[in-house]
Amino acid sequence: MPHYPATALGTAEDILRRAGAVPEHTHFPTVDELHQRLEDVRAEHPELITVERIGTSRLGEPIRLYHVGTGSRSALIVGAVHPNEPIGSLTIVHLVEQLVHDEAFRDGLDTAWHIIPCADPDGTRLNEGWFGDPADRERYAREFFRPAPDEQVEWTFPFDYKTAYFDAMMPETQALARAIDSTRPDLYVPLHNSEGGGAYFYLSRAVPALYPLLHQVTASCDVPLHVGEPEGAHFTVLDQAIYEMGTLEDAYDWTEAQGFDPYPPGSAGDASTSYASKYGALSLIAELPQFSDPSADDTTPTDTLYRDALRRSGEQLVETGELLTALLARVDSRVRMDTALLRAARAFSPMAVTAGESNIARADAEGDRPATVAELASLDGLVDLHRLRWGGMLRRALRAEVDAGIAAPTVRGAAADAEQLFTGWLRDASAGRSSVPLPLSRVVGVQYGAILAAHAHLEHR
């Protein structure tokens, strides 16, 4: 275990060295493996680590909160707020091991660290089919799961604004809220990761002194920055690939101003970062890609107009959503298994149409500027994402009925059609994709380094 001089703690040099010292990994831990890993460390250092049960998942899994170290500040780190984003599980293990094995590091941070290793164990188990070989992109697509919006721990906090109202907090969300209330974090980090492209970051407030260090950490680990399309056109850009996360009210108003329904059926609630804001927390989200795209940070202009690229992607997204919703309509009265996979496919398929219509509307308002290489890549990647995620989950849901021997003929036919549609989309995406899997040590290094960088820029309260 590497040790660094206490005097270097918090400096850019120290943070970069620590980010670059993450060991190699070949797979993501399952829920059981993750908890066992932390329990092993706790058994070795019972004087440094304590644990408490803060809740129970909908299927009966315990949700645990670990405590490491003491200090004048509080940091809360949470894994699996989205169960399809497991980079954070390795980040958590590395952080805990560093804290317990390096006394100077632990004491120098002057912080009580609170860690939820897995906020959504039920959803995470539905992704474990690809955890053993995350470099296999086809396996990833076939075994992928992301909960419907109103079943996501990250997005089911209470929300009441204009026509929007949400109060259906899941047990997992209540557990996370309990952790936030009890730890009152100065630094709050829900651990996320993206799928492809480059790294990007969200901050709950502007911290200009932090931006160069986030860029340095990313570059030092040889991970590209994402400079293509942001996840949402309404986000405030703080610096290259760094955004202010804003509020759900901001997103509501922006969507309403575009002429779209700001709170359609199936919408969820507020984010955990909004809930943590009542304690003045600096919230950080470090989105790290599992797969690298050499186009992610290429700002070279192309021969394609940006508005044409927006319109093309919008039309493809609308077509994708319409195909999936038509498949669902064929079987809706005949499916018997109310699974999380089916609920997610029902929720997300029409959202592909909405996303497409939004891109088309934006295209109509654009001028004649050329699209960059990065923008074209991210728009194409967005289409692939909608097709493979929602199509893949629908395929899995229908296949489960067939495999259980309870599928009506209509469902069996739709399952075959879903498989054919998904396989075609997978083939198209693979043919046009130039990305390669990133070494896990590098993306974990960036996420770990970003936590240390944000910590180094906490205001003393």
C-alpha positions as CSV (number, residue, x, y, z in Angstrom):
1,M,0.0,0.0,0.0
2,P,1.6,3.3,-1.1
3,H,2.3,6.0,1.6
4,Y,2.9,9.6,0.9
5,P,4.3,12.4,3.1
6,A,1.6,14.0,5.3
7,T,2.9,17.4,4.2
8,A,1.9,16.7,0.6
9,L,-1.8,15.9,1.4
10,G,-4.2,17.9,-0.6
11,T,-1.7,19.3,-3.1
12,A,-2.2,18.7,-6.8
13,E,0.9,16.5,-6.9
14,D,-0.3,14.3,-4.1
15,I,-3.8,13.9,-5.6
16,L,-2.4,13.0,-9.0
17,R,0.0,10.4,-7.6
18,R,-2.8,8.8,-5.6
19,A,-5.1,8.8,-8.6
20,G,-2.5,7.0,-10.6
21,A,-1.8,4.4,-8.0
22,V,-5.1,2.5,-8.3
23,P,-4.4,-1.2,-8.8
24,E,-5.5,-3.1,-11.9
25,H,-8.9,-4.7,-12.0
26,T,-10.5,-7.1,-14.4
27,H,-14.1,-7.2,-13.2
28,F,-16.7,-5.5,-11.0
29,P,-17.6,-7.1,-7.7
30,T,-21.1,-8.5,-7.3
31,V,-23.2,-7.3,-4.4
32,D,-22.1,-10.2,-2.2
33,E,-18.4,-9.8,-3.2
34,L,-18.5,-6.0,-2.5
35,H,-20.0,-6.4,1.0
36,Q,-17.6,-9.3,1.8
37,R,-14.6,-7.2,0.7
38,L,-15.6,-4.4,3.1
39,E,-16.4,-6.9,5.9
40,D,-13.0,-8.4,5.5
41,V,-11.3,-5.0,5.9
42,R,-13.5,-4.2,8.9
43,A,-12.6,-7.5,10.5
44,E,-8.9,-6.6,10.1
45,H,-9.4,-3.1,11.5
46,P,-12.4,-3.1,13.9
47,E,-11.0,-0.1,15.7
48,L,-11.2,2.0,12.5
49,I,-14.4,0.9,10.8
50,T,-17.9,0.6,12.1
51,V,-21.1,-0.3,10.3
52,E,-24.8,0.1,10.8
53,R,-27.8,-1.1,8.9
54,I,-29.8,2.0,7.7
55,G,-32.5,0.3,5.7
56,T,-33.8,-2.7,3.7
57,S,-34.4,-3.0,0.0
58,R,-37.7,-3.8,-1.5
59,L,-36.6,-7.5,-1.9
60,G,-35.3,-7.7,1.7
61,E,-31.6,-6.9,1.3
62,P,-29.8,-5.0,4.1
63,I,-28.5,-1.5,3.2
64,R,-25.4,-0.7,5.2
65,L,-23.6,2.5,6.1
66,Y,-19.9,2.2,7.0
67,H,-18.0,4.8,9.0
68,V,-14.2,5.3,8.7
69,G,-12.2,7.9,10.6
70,T,-13.1,11.0,12.5
71,G,-12.6,14.7,11.9
72,S,-14.1,18.2,11.8
73,R,-15.7,17.5,8.4
74,S,-18.1,14.9,7.1
75,A,-18.1,13.2,3.7
76,L,-20.8,10.8,2.4
77,I,-19.9,8.5,-0.5
78,V,-22.7,6.4,-2.0
79,G,-22.4,3.5,-4.5
80,A,-25.0,2.1,-6.9
81,V,-27.4,5.0,-6.8
82,H,-27.9,3.7,-10.4
83,P,-27.3,0.0,-10.4
84,N,-25.9,-0.1,-13.9
85,E,-23.0,2.1,-12.9
86,P,-20.5,0.0,-10.9
87,I,-17.2,1.8,-11.3
88,G,-18.0,3.4,-7.9
89,S,-17.9,0.0,-6.2
90,L,-14.2,-0.3,-7.0
91,T,-13.7,3.4,-6.0
92,I,-15.2,2.7,-2.6
93,V,-13.1,-0.4,-1.9
94,H,-9.9,1.6,-2.9
95,L,-10.9,4.6,-0.7
96,V,-11.6,2.4,2.3
97,E,-8.4,0.5,2.0
98,Q,-6.4,3.7,1.7
99,L,-8.1,5.2,4.7
100,V,-7.4,2.2,7.0
101,H,-3.9,1.4,5.8
102,D,-2.5,4.9,5.7
103,E,-2.7,6.6,9.1
104,A,-1.1,9.9,7.9
105,F,-3.6,10.1,5.0
106,R,-6.6,9.3,7.2
107,D,-5.6,11.8,10.0
108,G,-4.5,14.5,7.6
109,L,-7.9,14.6,5.8
110,D,-9.5,15.5,9.2
111,T,-12.8,14.0,8.0
112,A,-15.3,11.4,9.1
113,W,-16.0,9.3,6.0
114,H,-19.4,7.7,5.7
115,I,-19.9,5.1,2.9
116,I,-22.9,3.3,1.5
117,P,-21.4,0.6,-0.7
118,C,-24.6,-0.3,-2.5
119,A,-27.7,1.8,-2.3
120,D,-29.7,-0.5,-4.7
121,P,-28.7,-4.1,-4.2
122,D,-31.9,-5.4,-6.0
123,G,-31.1,-3.5,-9.2
124,T,-27.4,-4.2,-9.0
125,R,-28.1,-8.0,-9.0
126,L,-29.9,-7.6,-12.4
127,N,-26.6,-6.3,-13.9
128,E,-24.3,-8.9,-12.5
129,G,-24.5,-10.9,-15.7
130,W,-21.9,-8.6,-17.3
131,F,-19.8,-7.6,-14.2
132,G,-17.5,-10.6,-14.7
133,D,-16.3,-9.3,-18.1
134,P,-17.1,-5.6,-18.5
135,A,-14.9,-5.3,-21.6
136,D,-17.4,-7.5,-23.5
137,R,-19.7,-4.9,-25.0
138,E,-22.3,-7.3,-26.4
139,R,-22.6,-9.1,-23.1
140,Y,-23.0,-5.7,-21.4
141,A,-25.8,-4.8,-23.7
142,R,-27.6,-8.1,-23.3
143,E,-27.4,-8.2,-19.5
144,F,-28.0,-4.5,-18.9
145,F,-30.6,-3.2,-16.5
146,R,-31.5,0.3,-15.4
147,P,-34.6,0.9,-13.3
148,A,-37.6,2.9,-14.4
149,P,-37.3,6.6,-13.3
150,D,-39.7,6.2,-10.4
151,E,-37.6,3.2,-9.1
152,Q,-34.2,4.9,-9.1
153,V,-32.7,5.6,-5.7
154,E,-31.0,8.7,-7.1
155,W,-34.2,10.3,-8.5
156,T,-37.0,9.4,-6.0
157,F,-36.7,12.2,-3.4
158,P,-39.8,14.4,-2.7
159,F,-40.5,17.0,-5.4
160,D,-43.3,19.6,-5.5
161,Y,-43.2,22.2,-8.3
162,K,-45.9,23.7,-10.5
163,T,-47.8,20.6,-11.9
164,A,-45.2,18.1,-10.7
165,Y,-45.6,16.2,-7.4
166,F,-43.7,13.2,-6.2
167,D,-43.6,11.6,-2.7
168,A,-43.3,7.9,-3.4
169,M,-39.9,7.4,-1.7
170,M,-38.7,3.8,-2.0
171,P,-37.3,2.1,1.1
172,E,-33.8,2.4,-0.5
173,T,-34.4,6.2,-1.0
174,Q,-35.5,6.5,2.6
175,A,-32.3,4.8,3.7
176,L,-30.2,7.2,1.7
177,A,-32.1,10.2,3.1
178,R,-31.6,8.8,6.6
179,A,-27.8,8.6,5.9
180,I,-27.7,12.2,4.6
181,D,-29.7,13.5,7.6
182,S,-27.5,11.7,10.1
183,T,-24.1,12.5,8.5
184,R,-24.9,16.1,7.5
185,P,-22.2,15.9,4.8
186,D,-19.8,18.8,3.9
187,L,-19.0,16.7,0.8
188,Y,-21.6,14.5,-0.9
189,V,-20.6,12.1,-3.7
190,P,-23.1,9.8,-5.3
191,L,-20.9,7.6,-7.6
192,H,-22.0,7.5,-11.2
193,N,-20.5,6.4,-14.5
194,S,-21.4,6.8,-18.1
195,E,-21.2,4.3,-20.9
196,G,-19.0,5.7,-23.6
197,G,-17.2,8.8,-24.7
198,G,-15.2,10.8,-22.2
199,A,-15.3,11.9,-18.6
200,Y,-17.4,14.8,-17.4
201,F,-18.3,16.3,-14.0
202,Y,-21.2,18.0,-12.2
203,L,-20.8,20.3,-9.2
204,S,-23.6,21.6,-7.0
205,R,-22.0,25.0,-7.1
206,A,-19.3,26.8,-8.9
207,V,-15.8,26.2,-7.5
208,P,-13.4,27.7,-10.1
209,A,-10.2,26.7,-8.3
210,L,-11.3,23.0,-8.6
211,Y,-11.7,22.9,-12.4
212,P,-8.0,22.7,-13.4
213,L,-7.4,19.9,-10.9
214,L,-10.3,17.9,-12.3
215,H,-8.9,18.3,-15.8
216,Q,-5.4,17.3,-14.5
217,V,-6.6,14.2,-12.8
218,T,-8.5,13.1,-16.0
219,A,-5.5,13.7,-18.2
220,S,-3.0,12.1,-15.8
221,C,-5.1,8.8,-16.0
222,D,-5.2,9.1,-19.8
223,V,-9.0,9.3,-19.9
224,P,-10.5,11.7,-22.5
225,L,-12.8,14.6,-21.6
226,H,-16.3,14.6,-23.0
227,V,-16.7,17.7,-25.1
228,G,-19.7,16.5,-27.3
229,E,-23.3,16.8,-26.5
230,P,-24.1,17.3,-22.8
231,E,-26.7,15.1,-21.1
232,G,-29.1,18.0,-21.1
233,A,-29.1,21.2,-23.1
234,H,-30.2,23.1,-20.0
235,F,-27.0,22.5,-17.9
236,T,-24.8,25.5,-17.1
237,V,-21.3,25.0,-18.4
238,L,-18.7,25.9,-15.7
239,D,-15.7,24.8,-17.7
240,Q,-14.8,22.2,-20.3
241,A,-16.7,19.0,-19.4
242,I,-17.7,20.5,-16.0
243,Y,-21.3,21.5,-15.4
244,E,-23.4,22.9,-12.6
245,M,-26.0,20.3,-11.8
246,G,-28.7,22.9,-11.2
247,T,-32.1,21.8,-9.9
248,L,-35.1,19.8,-11.1
249,E,-37.0,23.1,-11.2
250,D,-34.5,24.4,-13.7
251,A,-35.0,21.3,-15.9
252,Y,-38.8,21.7,-15.6
253,D,-38.8,25.3,-16.6
254,W,-36.4,24.6,-19.6
255,T,-38.5,21.7,-20.9
256,E,-41.7,23.8,-20.5
257,A,-40.1,26.7,-22.4
258,Q,-39.3,24.3,-25.3
259,G,-43.0,23.5,-25.6
260,F,-42.8,19.9,-24.2
261,D,-44.5,18.4,-21.2
262,P,-42.2,19.1,-18.3
263,Y,-43.6,16.3,-16.2
264,P,-45.0,13.5,-18.3
265,P,-46.4,10.2,-16.9
266,G,-43.7,8.0,-15.4
267,S,-41.6,11.0,-14.2
268,A,-39.9,10.6,-10.9
269,G,-38.8,12.9,-8.1
270,D,-35.8,15.1,-7.0
271,A,-32.2,14.1,-6.9
272,S,-30.2,13.1,-3.8
273,T,-27.9,16.0,-4.4
274,S,-30.9,18.4,-3.9
275,Y,-31.7,16.7,-0.7
276,A,-28.1,17.0,0.5
277,S,-28.1,20.7,-0.3
278,K,-30.0,21.6,2.8
279,Y,-26.8,20.9,4.7
280,G,-24.7,23.1,2.5
281,A,-22.9,20.1,1.0
282,L,-20.6,20.4,-2.0
283,S,-21.9,17.7,-4.2
284,L,-19.7,16.1,-6.9
285,I,-20.7,13.7,-9.6
286,A,-17.8,12.3,-11.6
287,E,-19.2,10.5,-14.7
288,L,-16.5,8.1,-16.0
289,P,-16.9,6.1,-19.3
290,Q,-16.5,2.4,-19.4
291,F,-15.5,2.6,-23.0
292,S,-13.2,5.1,-24.6
293,D,-14.0,7.0,-27.8
294,P,-11.1,8.8,-29.5
295,S,-13.7,11.3,-30.8
296,A,-14.9,12.3,-27.3
297,D,-12.6,15.3,-27.1
298,D,-12.2,16.1,-30.8
299,T,-13.4,19.6,-31.5
300,T,-12.5,19.5,-35.2
301,P,-15.3,20.9,-37.4
302,T,-16.9,18.4,-39.8
303,D,-18.7,18.8,-43.1
304,T,-22.1,18.1,-41.4
305,L,-24.1,21.0,-40.0
306,Y,-25.0,20.7,-36.4
307,R,-28.7,21.2,-37.0
308,D,-28.7,18.3,-39.6
309,A,-26.9,16.0,-37.1
310,L,-29.5,16.9,-34.4
311,R,-32.4,16.3,-36.8
312,R,-31.0,12.9,-38.0
313,S,-30.5,11.7,-34.4
314,G,-33.9,13.0,-33.5
315,E,-35.6,11.1,-36.3
316,Q,-33.7,7.9,-35.3
317,L,-34.7,8.3,-31.7
318,V,-38.4,8.8,-32.6
319,E,-38.3,5.7,-34.8
320,T,-36.6,3.7,-32.0
321,G,-39.2,4.7,-29.5
322,E,-42.1,4.0,-31.8
323,L,-40.9,0.5,-32.7
324,L,-40.4,-0.4,-29.0
325,T,-43.8,1.1,-27.9
326,A,-45.5,-0.8,-30.7
327,L,-43.9,-4.1,-29.5
328,L,-45.1,-3.3,-25.9
329,A,-48.6,-2.5,-27.1
330,R,-48.8,-6.0,-28.8
331,V,-48.1,-7.8,-25.5
332,D,-49.4,-5.4,-22.8
333,S,-52.6,-7.4,-22.1
334,R,-50.9,-10.8,-22.3
335,V,-47.7,-10.5,-20.2
336,R,-48.0,-12.2,-16.8
337,M,-44.7,-11.3,-15.1
338,D,-44.5,-7.8,-13.6
339,T,-40.7,-7.5,-13.6
340,A,-38.5,-4.6,-13.0
341,L,-37.2,-5.1,-16.6
342,L,-40.6,-4.8,-18.1
343,R,-41.5,-1.8,-16.0
344,A,-38.3,-0.1,-17.1
345,A,-38.9,-0.9,-20.8
346,R,-42.4,0.5,-20.5
347,A,-41.1,3.7,-19.0
348,F,-38.1,4.4,-21.2
349,S,-39.4,3.4,-24.6
350,P,-41.7,6.5,-25.0
351,M,-38.9,8.6,-23.6
352,A,-36.9,7.8,-26.7
353,V,-39.6,9.5,-28.7
354,T,-39.6,12.5,-26.5
355,A,-35.8,12.8,-26.7
356,G,-36.0,12.6,-30.5
357,E,-38.7,15.2,-30.7
358,S,-36.6,17.5,-28.5
359,N,-33.6,17.1,-30.8
360,I,-35.7,17.9,-33.9
361,A,-37.1,21.0,-32.2
362,R,-33.6,22.1,-31.3
363,A,-32.5,21.5,-34.9
364,D,-35.1,23.9,-36.2
365,A,-33.7,26.7,-34.0
366,E,-30.0,26.1,-34.9
367,G,-28.0,28.1,-37.4
368,D,-25.4,27.0,-40.0
369,R,-22.5,26.1,-37.8
370,P,-20.7,22.8,-38.5
371,A,-20.9,20.0,-36.0
372,T,-17.6,18.9,-34.4
373,V,-16.3,15.3,-34.5
374,A,-17.2,14.9,-30.8
375,E,-20.7,16.2,-31.3
376,L,-21.4,13.7,-34.1
377,A,-20.0,10.8,-32.1
378,S,-22.1,11.7,-29.0
379,L,-25.3,12.1,-31.0
380,D,-24.7,8.7,-32.7
381,G,-23.9,7.2,-29.3
382,L,-27.1,8.6,-27.9
383,V,-29.1,6.7,-30.5
384,D,-27.2,3.5,-29.8
385,L,-27.8,3.9,-26.1
386,H,-31.5,4.2,-26.4
387,R,-31.8,1.3,-28.8
388,L,-29.6,-1.1,-26.9
389,R,-30.7,-0.2,-23.3
390,W,-34.4,-0.2,-23.8
391,G,-34.5,-2.7,-26.5
392,G,-32.3,-5.0,-24.5
393,M,-34.4,-4.8,-21.4
394,L,-37.6,-5.5,-23.3
395,R,-35.9,-8.5,-24.9
396,R,-34.9,-9.8,-21.5
397,A,-38.4,-9.2,-20.0
398,L,-40.2,-11.1,-22.8
399,R,-37.5,-13.8,-22.9
400,A,-38.1,-14.4,-19.2
401,E,-41.8,-15.3,-19.8
402,V,-40.8,-17.6,-22.6
403,D,-38.2,-19.3,-20.5
404,A,-40.7,-19.7,-17.6
405,G,-43.0,-21.5,-19.9
406,I,-45.9,-19.1,-19.4
407,A,-45.7,-17.0,-22.6
408,A,-48.8,-16.7,-24.7
409,P,-48.3,-17.1,-28.5
410,T,-48.5,-13.3,-28.9
411,V,-45.7,-12.9,-26.3
412,R,-43.6,-15.6,-27.9
413,G,-43.9,-13.8,-31.3
414,A,-43.0,-10.4,-29.8
415,A,-40.0,-11.9,-27.9
416,A,-38.7,-13.2,-31.3
417,D,-39.2,-9.9,-32.9
418,A,-37.6,-8.0,-30.0
419,E,-34.5,-10.3,-30.3
420,Q,-34.3,-9.7,-34.0
421,L,-34.6,-5.9,-33.6
422,F,-32.1,-5.8,-30.8
423,T,-29.6,-8.0,-32.7
424,G,-29.8,-5.7,-35.7
425,W,-29.2,-2.6,-33.6
426,L,-26.3,-4.3,-31.8
427,R,-24.8,-5.1,-35.2
428,D,-25.2,-1.6,-36.5
429,A,-23.7,-0.1,-33.3
430,S,-20.7,-2.4,-33.4
431,A,-20.0,-1.6,-37.0
432,G,-19.9,2.1,-36.5
433,R,-18.2,2.1,-33.1
434,S,-14.5,2.9,-32.7
435,S,-14.4,2.8,-28.9
436,V,-12.5,0.4,-26.7
437,P,-12.9,-0.6,-23.1
438,L,-10.9,1.6,-20.7
439,P,-8.7,-0.1,-18.0
440,L,-10.7,0.0,-14.8
441,S,-7.7,1.3,-12.8
442,R,-7.8,4.5,-14.9
443,V,-11.5,5.3,-14.6
444,V,-11.4,4.4,-10.9
445,G,-8.3,6.6,-10.6
446,V,-10.2,9.6,-12.0
447,Q,-13.2,9.1,-9.8
448,Y,-11.0,8.6,-6.7
449,G,-8.9,11.6,-7.6
450,A,-12.0,13.7,-8.2
451,I,-13.2,12.9,-4.7
452,L,-9.8,14.0,-3.2
453,A,-9.8,17.1,-5.4
454,A,-13.2,18.2,-4.3
455,H,-12.3,17.4,-0.6
456,A,-9.2,19.6,-1.0
457,H,-11.4,22.5,-2.1
458,L,-14.0,22.3,0.7
459,E,-14.7,25.5,2.5
460,H,-13.9,25.4,6.2
461,R,-17.2,26.0,8.0
